[in-house]
Every structure is written in C-alpha cells, then in structure tokens.
Amino acid sequence: MSEAAAQGPDLRVGRLLAILVVASGLGPLAMNIVLPSLPGMVGEFGAGYGYVQLVLTLYLVSLAAAQLAYGSLSDGYGRRPVMIAGLLIFLAGSLICALAWNLPVLLAGRIIQGAGGSVGIVLGRAILRDLFGRDQAASLLGYVTMSMVLAPLLGPAIGGLFEETLGWRAGQAALAVFAALTLAATWAQMPETNRERGIAAGLGPLLRAFGFLARIPVFLLYTGILAFTAATFYAFLGGAPYIVIELMGRSPGEFGLWAMSIAGGYMIGNFVTGRYAVRVGTRRMIRIGVLVGVAGGFAMMAAVALGLDHPFWLFATIMVISFSNGLVIASAVTSAVSIRTDLAGAAAGLSGFVQIGFGALVTVIVGIIQGDSAMPMATVITLAAIAAAVCYLLAARHPDPADLSAANPSG
C-alpha cells in the first residue's frame, strides 16, 4: 500500500507530462502538415500560389499572437480552464478546415486552429513552473519541447501521406481526432496548478503585465537568448529546402530524410537537458549550449566557403546547432518565467510570442537575401547564435532568476 502511495504522485506527474507533450505538439504539427498539399490546393481552389500560401502564413501569425493572451488569462483564471478552452478552439478550427469548401473558409479555419494550437505551447511552460523549481522544470520541459520540434519536422511527412492517399482534408480530420482525445485526457487528468490565480484578467492587466516584464532587463535578456537560439533553427528551415532541392539538385524525398537529423540533434540536446539540468544548473546549461551553437554556425560557414556542397555537411552542422537548441531553449524558457512566478503565464506567453514571431521574421529575411549559395543562410544562423551568446553574457551579470523569484515571489 505504501509503495502504491509512493508511486501515485509519480504516476500523476507522468500523466500530466504526457498531456503537455501532446498538447504542445498539436500546434506545431498542424503548422506544417499542410505543406505538401499547397500545390494541389492551387488547382483545387483555382487560386494563385501566393494566395494559397496564406494557409501557412495566417496560421503562423495566429499561433504567435494567441500566445500573448493565453499566459495572462491562465494567470487570472487558472491553467486548466484556459487549456480546455484552447483545445476546444483548436478542435473547432480543425473541423472547419476538414469541411472547408473554398479557400476563404479554409483560411478562417486555419486562423482559428492557430489560435487554439498555441495553448499547449504557452501553458506547458507555465504549468511545469507552477509545480517544480526552476532546474527541475527545465529538466521536464526538455521532454515537452521535444514534441514542439518533432511535430513540425514530422508534419510534412504525415501530410504527404494523407495527400497521396485520403487527401489533405483527412489530415485535418486526424488533427481534430487528436485534439478531441487530448481534450478528454485534459478534462479527466489535468488538475489546476496555478495556486496564485485570481489576478484580474483582461486587456488592461494583460498589457500591464507585459509592460512590467518588458521593464525587467534580465527577462528581456533570457527572452533574447530564446529568440536568437530558435532563430538558428527557423533560418535553416527558411533556406535549406531551396538550397538542397534547387541548388544541390536533390529530391524532396531525400531532403525529408536528411531533415530527420535536425530532430535527432534536438532530441539529444533535450535528453541531455532532461537528464542533467538539475545537476548542472540552467545557467551552465545555457552557457554550454550557446557556445556549441556559435561553433556550429562557424562550422557551417566554413563548409560553405570550402565548397562542400553535399547535403551531409549542411545537415551535419545544423545537427550540432539543433543540439545546442536542445540545451538552451528549455533552460532559457524556465529562467524567463521564473523571474516573477505570479506572472509566469504572461511571461510564458510573451516569450513564446517573441520566439515564434522573431523566427517567422527570420525565415522571411533568409528568403529575401537567399541567392545561389548557402552562405547567406549560414551567415544569418551564425549571427543569431552570436547574438544568443551575447545575451547570455549580459544575463549572467544579473542575479539568478531563481534568486529573484525567491526574493520577490509576488511583486
């Protein structure tokens, strides 16, 4: 009996962690699952490719913008009801997409779907910070964020399978089924974790919370670490398909196989974070990670300068960089949300918005400056890695976020 009682908390944490892993992956999965279907939609809807591409663009904008609201709302009303509401929104958007009879309806569904898809990204961070200390939260968050990278990398493969067999609408229906199952598990298994809820929610408190956080230099620095580190990944996604398929003359299928190395590097980095963050500490984990990222960026530039135009060299260096992402991101997130634990939800929302929003901007920049060489992309990646390292050096001059939250838990 005592052994079962001892296993009870671990079992509950395991179930909660599983819910957060799935909920955090839904949004990123839905983002990329449509990519293989975009060319077919051009013919189906009789629209230009630029118009059809809004299926991706509007989703990404909605995914980023909704993060600003979820964190603050969960600070005021609690994590559980906001998570349930977000999953319901995602479910509704997925059903609209699956039933869409024209492109405007599909775009509306994607906006709704994106708004719901960000709830797991934000609240996964805040919930773990509610329950655990900073180092242990970073350790567990490493497993949660793993799904946020695996999902967009697996999305095109899954979407391609649906496109070739049942059609893209079946992929949207599958997302609705996943959302319904996650919603049922959340309703049955997820407790309320925010013991400090009750802060007034709404636009005014939301803006005040963001304004307060924006005046804390160490919060901005850790958010900068997060944004610039993630930008190395988004820059590669923005430039690599053109480089590998068009410049190197490889097939889309071969590109997809090489892309699995990105997931491998990130998973290894997240595993190391999950295994050693408590023992090593989040600050040291970030320091190691940003240094690895800078080294990977310069290695990629060197490979391009030496004319090594085989995909192996490109993906070997991005695997190193994605490994550094796995070391840095979870620790940077938990550091940012630990500065004011009473505003953990708002901090998670704001930092997540900056991460995805800046990443989207970087993909646009890479697309604009991309020429007949991989050097522009490699340069952007290296500069982003250097910027993350500079933010870390500046953040290290401030008191540790764990000390700040302990000294001032509620303002």
C-alpha positions as CSV (number, residue, x, y, z in Angstrom):
1,M,0.0,0.0,0.0
2,S,2.8,2.4,0.9
3,E,4.6,1.6,-2.3
4,A,1.5,2.3,-4.3
5,A,1.0,5.6,-2.5
6,A,4.6,6.5,-3.2
7,Q,4.1,5.7,-6.9
8,G,0.9,7.8,-7.0
9,P,2.5,11.3,-7.4
10,D,5.0,10.0,-10.0
11,L,2.1,8.4,-11.9
12,R,0.1,11.7,-11.8
13,V,3.1,13.7,-13.0
14,G,3.8,11.2,-15.8
15,R,0.2,11.5,-17.0
16,L,0.3,15.3,-16.8
17,L,3.6,15.3,-18.6
18,A,2.2,13.1,-21.4
19,I,-0.8,15.5,-21.8
20,L,1.6,18.5,-22.0
21,V,3.8,16.8,-24.6
22,V,0.8,16.1,-26.9
23,A,-0.8,19.5,-26.3
24,S,2.4,21.3,-27.0
25,G,2.9,19.3,-30.3
26,L,-0.5,19.9,-31.7
27,G,0.1,23.5,-32.9
28,P,3.5,22.8,-34.5
29,L,2.1,19.7,-36.2
30,A,-0.8,21.5,-37.7
31,M,1.5,24.2,-38.9
32,N,3.5,22.1,-41.3
33,I,1.1,19.2,-42.1
34,V,-0.4,21.3,-45.0
35,L,2.9,22.0,-46.8
36,P,2.8,19.0,-49.2
37,S,-0.8,19.9,-50.1
38,L,-0.3,23.6,-51.1
39,P,0.5,22.9,-54.8
40,G,-2.7,20.8,-55.0
41,M,-4.8,23.5,-53.4
42,V,-3.8,25.9,-56.1
43,G,-5.6,23.7,-58.7
44,E,-8.4,22.7,-56.4
45,F,-9.4,26.3,-55.4
46,G,-8.3,28.0,-58.6
47,A,-6.1,30.5,-56.7
48,G,-2.6,31.7,-57.1
49,Y,0.2,30.2,-55.1
50,G,0.7,33.4,-53.1
51,Y,-2.9,33.4,-52.0
52,V,-2.8,29.7,-51.1
53,Q,0.4,30.3,-49.1
54,L,-1.8,32.3,-46.6
55,V,-2.8,28.8,-45.4
56,L,0.6,28.7,-43.7
57,T,1.2,32.4,-43.1
58,L,-2.1,33.2,-41.3
59,Y,-1.7,30.1,-39.2
60,L,1.7,31.2,-38.0
61,V,0.6,34.7,-37.3
62,S,-2.4,33.4,-35.3
63,L,-0.2,30.9,-33.4
64,A,2.2,33.6,-32.3
65,A,-0.4,36.3,-31.4
66,A,-2.6,34.0,-29.3
67,Q,0.3,33.2,-27.0
68,L,0.1,36.8,-25.8
69,A,-3.4,36.2,-24.4
70,Y,-3.2,32.6,-23.0
71,G,-0.5,33.3,-20.5
72,S,-2.2,36.2,-18.8
73,L,-5.6,34.6,-18.9
74,S,-4.2,31.5,-17.2
75,D,-2.7,33.7,-14.5
76,G,-6.1,35.1,-13.8
77,Y,-8.5,32.2,-14.4
78,G,-6.2,29.2,-13.9
79,R,-4.3,26.9,-16.3
80,R,-6.9,24.1,-16.5
81,P,-9.9,26.1,-17.9
82,V,-7.7,28.0,-20.3
83,M,-6.1,24.8,-21.6
84,I,-9.6,23.2,-22.1
85,A,-10.8,26.4,-23.9
86,G,-7.7,26.4,-26.2
87,L,-8.1,22.8,-27.1
88,L,-11.8,23.4,-27.9
89,I,-10.8,26.2,-30.2
90,F,-8.2,24.1,-32.0
91,L,-10.8,21.3,-32.4
92,A,-13.3,23.7,-33.9
93,G,-10.7,25.1,-36.3
94,S,-9.6,21.6,-37.4
95,L,-13.2,20.6,-38.1
96,I,-13.7,23.8,-40.2
97,C,-10.6,23.1,-42.2
98,A,-11.6,19.5,-42.8
99,L,-15.0,20.6,-44.1
100,A,-13.8,23.7,-45.9
101,W,-15.5,24.1,-49.4
102,N,-13.4,27.1,-50.5
103,L,-10.2,28.9,-49.7
104,P,-11.7,31.7,-47.6
105,V,-13.3,29.1,-45.3
106,L,-10.1,27.2,-45.1
107,L,-8.2,30.4,-44.2
108,A,-10.7,31.2,-41.5
109,G,-10.4,27.7,-40.1
110,R,-6.6,28.0,-40.1
111,I,-6.7,31.2,-38.1
112,I,-9.0,29.6,-35.5
113,Q,-6.8,26.5,-35.5
114,G,-3.7,28.5,-35.0
115,A,-5.3,30.4,-32.1
116,G,-6.1,27.2,-30.3
117,G,-2.8,25.5,-31.3
118,S,-0.7,27.8,-29.2
119,V,-2.3,27.0,-25.9
120,G,-0.2,23.9,-25.2
121,I,3.0,25.8,-26.1
122,V,2.3,28.5,-23.5
123,L,0.7,26.5,-20.7
124,G,3.2,23.6,-20.9
125,R,5.8,26.0,-19.8
126,A,3.8,27.7,-17.1
127,I,2.3,24.5,-15.6
128,L,5.7,22.9,-15.1
129,R,6.9,26.1,-13.5
130,D,3.9,26.0,-11.2
131,L,4.8,22.6,-9.9
132,F,8.6,22.5,-9.8
133,G,11.6,24.5,-9.1
134,R,13.4,26.2,-12.0
135,D,16.0,23.5,-12.6
136,Q,13.6,20.6,-12.4
137,A,11.1,22.5,-14.5
138,A,13.8,22.9,-17.2
139,S,14.5,19.2,-16.9
140,L,10.9,18.2,-17.6
141,L,10.4,21.0,-20.1
142,G,13.1,19.4,-22.2
143,Y,10.8,16.5,-22.9
144,V,7.8,18.8,-23.6
145,T,9.7,21.0,-26.1
146,M,11.0,17.9,-27.9
147,S,7.5,17.4,-29.2
148,M,7.4,21.0,-30.4
149,V,10.4,20.3,-32.7
150,L,9.5,16.7,-33.7
151,A,5.9,17.7,-34.7
152,P,6.8,20.3,-37.4
153,L,9.5,18.0,-38.8
154,L,7.2,15.0,-39.0
155,G,4.3,17.2,-40.2
156,P,5.3,17.3,-43.9
157,A,5.8,13.5,-44.0
158,I,2.4,12.9,-42.4
159,G,0.7,15.5,-44.6
160,G,2.3,14.0,-47.7
161,L,1.0,10.5,-46.8
162,F,-2.5,11.9,-46.4
163,E,-2.2,13.9,-49.6
164,E,-1.3,10.8,-51.6
165,T,-3.9,8.6,-50.1
166,L,-7.0,10.2,-48.5
167,G,-6.5,13.9,-49.3
168,W,-5.5,16.8,-47.2
169,R,-8.9,17.1,-45.5
170,A,-8.3,13.7,-43.9
171,G,-5.2,15.2,-42.3
172,Q,-7.3,18.0,-40.8
173,A,-9.8,15.4,-39.6
174,A,-7.0,13.5,-37.9
175,L,-5.9,16.7,-36.1
176,A,-9.5,17.0,-34.9
177,V,-9.4,13.5,-33.5
178,F,-6.1,14.1,-31.8
179,A,-7.4,17.3,-30.3
180,A,-10.6,15.5,-29.0
181,L,-8.5,12.8,-27.4
182,T,-6.2,15.4,-25.8
183,L,-9.2,17.4,-24.6
184,A,-10.7,14.3,-23.0
185,A,-7.4,13.4,-21.2
186,T,-7.1,17.0,-20.0
187,W,-10.6,17.1,-18.6
188,A,-10.1,13.8,-16.8
189,Q,-6.5,14.0,-15.7
190,M,-5.2,17.6,-15.5
191,P,-5.5,19.4,-12.2
192,E,-5.4,23.1,-11.6
193,T,-1.7,24.0,-10.9
194,N,-1.9,27.8,-10.5
195,R,-2.2,28.5,-6.8
196,E,-1.8,32.2,-7.3
197,R,-4.7,32.7,-9.8
198,G,-7.2,35.4,-9.3
199,I,-5.2,38.3,-10.8
200,A,-7.6,40.3,-12.9
201,A,-7.7,39.2,-16.5
202,G,-8.4,41.3,-19.5
203,L,-6.7,43.7,-21.9
204,G,-5.6,46.2,-19.3
205,P,-4.0,43.7,-16.9
206,L,-2.5,41.9,-19.9
207,L,-0.8,45.0,-21.2
208,R,0.3,46.0,-17.7
209,A,1.8,42.5,-17.2
210,F,3.7,42.7,-20.5
211,G,4.8,46.3,-19.7
212,F,6.1,45.2,-16.3
213,L,8.0,42.3,-17.8
214,A,9.4,44.4,-20.6
215,R,11.0,46.7,-18.0
216,I,12.9,43.8,-16.4
217,P,16.3,43.6,-18.2
218,V,17.0,40.1,-17.2
219,F,13.7,38.9,-18.6
220,L,14.4,40.6,-21.9
221,L,17.9,39.0,-22.0
222,Y,16.6,35.5,-21.4
223,T,13.9,36.1,-23.9
224,G,16.6,37.3,-26.3
225,I,18.5,34.0,-25.7
226,L,15.4,32.1,-26.5
227,A,14.5,34.1,-29.7
228,F,18.0,34.1,-31.2
229,T,18.6,30.5,-30.4
230,A,15.3,29.5,-32.0
231,A,16.2,31.8,-35.0
232,T,19.1,29.5,-35.9
233,F,16.5,26.7,-36.5
234,Y,14.0,28.9,-38.3
235,A,16.7,30.4,-40.6
236,F,17.6,26.9,-41.7
237,L,14.0,25.9,-42.3
238,G,13.7,29.1,-44.4
239,G,16.6,28.5,-46.6
240,A,17.5,24.7,-46.6
241,P,14.7,23.4,-48.9
242,Y,15.8,25.8,-51.7
243,I,19.5,25.0,-51.2
244,V,19.2,21.3,-51.1
245,I,16.5,20.8,-53.7
246,E,17.3,23.6,-56.2
247,L,21.0,24.3,-55.8
248,M,22.2,20.8,-54.9
249,G,19.7,19.0,-57.2
250,R,18.3,16.6,-54.6
251,S,14.8,15.3,-54.5
252,P,12.2,16.5,-51.9
253,G,12.1,12.9,-50.5
254,E,15.9,13.0,-50.0
255,F,15.6,16.4,-48.3
256,G,13.0,14.9,-45.9
257,L,15.3,12.1,-45.0
258,W,18.2,14.5,-44.3
259,A,15.9,16.7,-42.3
260,M,15.4,13.9,-39.7
261,S,19.0,14.8,-38.5
262,I,17.6,18.1,-37.2
263,A,15.1,16.3,-35.0
264,G,17.9,13.9,-33.9
265,G,20.2,16.7,-32.7
266,Y,17.4,18.5,-30.9
267,M,16.2,15.3,-29.2
268,I,19.7,14.5,-28.0
269,G,20.0,18.1,-26.6
270,N,16.7,17.8,-24.9
271,F,17.6,14.4,-23.5
272,V,20.8,15.9,-22.0
273,T,18.8,18.8,-20.6
274,G,16.3,16.4,-19.1
275,R,19.0,14.2,-17.6
276,Y,21.4,16.9,-16.3
277,A,19.7,20.2,-15.9
278,V,19.0,19.7,-12.2
279,R,22.6,18.6,-11.6
280,V,24.4,21.1,-13.8
281,G,22.0,24.1,-13.4
282,T,20.2,26.0,-16.0
283,R,22.8,28.8,-16.3
284,R,25.6,26.5,-17.1
285,M,23.4,24.5,-19.5
286,I,22.7,27.7,-21.4
287,R,26.3,28.7,-21.4
288,I,27.4,25.3,-22.9
289,G,24.5,25.5,-25.4
290,V,25.2,28.9,-26.8
291,L,28.9,28.1,-27.2
292,V,28.0,24.9,-29.1
293,G,25.6,27.0,-31.3
294,V,28.3,29.5,-32.2
295,A,30.7,26.7,-33.0
296,G,28.1,25.1,-35.2
297,G,27.4,28.3,-37.1
298,F,31.0,28.9,-37.9
299,A,31.4,25.3,-39.0
300,M,28.5,25.7,-41.4
301,M,30.1,28.9,-42.9
302,A,33.4,27.1,-43.2
303,A,31.8,24.2,-45.0
304,V,30.1,26.5,-47.5
305,A,33.3,28.6,-48.0
306,L,35.3,25.4,-48.8
307,G,32.7,24.4,-51.4
308,L,31.5,21.3,-49.6
309,D,28.1,21.2,-51.4
310,H,26.9,17.8,-50.3
311,P,23.9,17.7,-48.0
312,F,25.9,15.8,-45.5
313,W,27.9,18.9,-44.5
314,L,24.9,21.1,-44.3
315,F,23.0,18.7,-42.1
316,A,25.9,17.7,-40.0
317,T,26.5,21.3,-38.9
318,I,22.8,22.0,-38.4
319,M,22.6,18.9,-36.3
320,V,25.2,20.4,-34.0
321,I,23.2,23.7,-33.9
322,S,19.9,21.8,-33.2
323,F,21.7,20.0,-30.4
324,S,22.6,23.4,-28.9
325,N,18.9,24.4,-29.3
326,G,18.0,21.4,-27.1
327,L,20.5,22.5,-24.5
328,V,19.4,26.2,-24.4
329,I,15.7,26.6,-25.1
330,A,14.1,24.7,-22.1
331,S,16.6,26.4,-19.7
332,A,16.0,29.9,-21.2
333,V,12.2,29.5,-21.0
334,T,12.2,28.4,-17.4
335,S,14.7,31.2,-16.5
336,A,12.4,33.8,-18.2
337,V,9.2,32.6,-16.4
338,S,11.0,32.2,-13.0
339,I,11.7,35.9,-12.6
340,R,8.1,36.7,-11.4
341,T,6.3,33.5,-10.5
342,D,3.0,35.4,-10.2
343,L,3.3,36.4,-13.8
344,A,4.6,33.1,-15.1
345,G,1.8,32.7,-17.6
346,A,2.2,36.2,-19.0
347,A,6.0,35.6,-19.2
348,A,5.5,32.3,-21.0
349,G,3.1,33.9,-23.4
350,L,5.3,36.9,-24.2
351,S,8.5,34.9,-24.5
352,G,6.7,32.4,-26.8
353,F,5.3,35.1,-29.0
354,V,8.8,36.7,-29.4
355,Q,10.3,33.2,-30.1
356,I,7.8,32.3,-32.9
357,G,7.3,35.9,-34.2
358,F,11.0,36.5,-34.5
359,G,11.5,33.1,-36.1
360,A,8.9,33.9,-38.7
361,L,10.7,37.2,-39.4
362,V,14.0,35.4,-39.8
363,T,12.5,33.0,-42.4
364,V,11.3,36.0,-44.4
365,I,14.8,37.6,-44.2
366,V,16.5,34.4,-45.4
367,G,14.1,34.1,-48.3
368,I,14.8,37.7,-49.4
369,I,18.6,37.5,-49.2
370,Q,19.0,34.0,-50.4
371,G,20.9,33.7,-53.7
372,D,22.8,30.9,-55.4
373,S,24.7,30.0,-52.3
374,A,24.1,28.7,-48.8
375,M,26.4,31.4,-47.4
376,P,23.6,34.0,-46.7
377,M,21.6,31.4,-44.7
378,A,24.8,30.2,-42.9
379,T,25.7,33.8,-42.0
380,V,22.2,34.6,-40.6
381,I,22.4,31.4,-38.5
382,T,25.9,32.3,-37.2
383,L,24.9,35.9,-36.4
384,A,21.8,34.6,-34.5
385,A,24.0,32.2,-32.5
386,I,26.4,35.0,-31.6
387,A,23.6,37.2,-30.5
388,A,22.3,34.5,-28.2
389,A,25.7,34.2,-26.7
390,V,25.9,38.0,-26.1
391,C,22.5,37.9,-24.4
392,Y,23.7,35.2,-22.2
393,L,26.9,37.1,-21.2
394,L,24.8,40.1,-20.3
395,A,22.2,38.0,-18.4
396,A,25.0,36.3,-16.4
397,R,25.8,39.7,-14.9
398,H,22.4,39.8,-13.3
399,P,21.2,37.8,-10.2
400,D,20.0,34.3,-11.0
401,P,16.2,34.3,-11.8
402,A,15.7,31.7,-9.1
403,D,17.1,34.2,-6.5
404,L,14.9,36.9,-7.9
405,S,11.7,34.8,-7.7
406,A,12.6,33.7,-4.2
407,A,13.2,37.2,-3.1
408,N,10.1,38.7,-4.8
409,P,7.6,35.9,-5.4
410,S,4.6,38.2,-6.0
411,G,5.9,41.6,-6.5
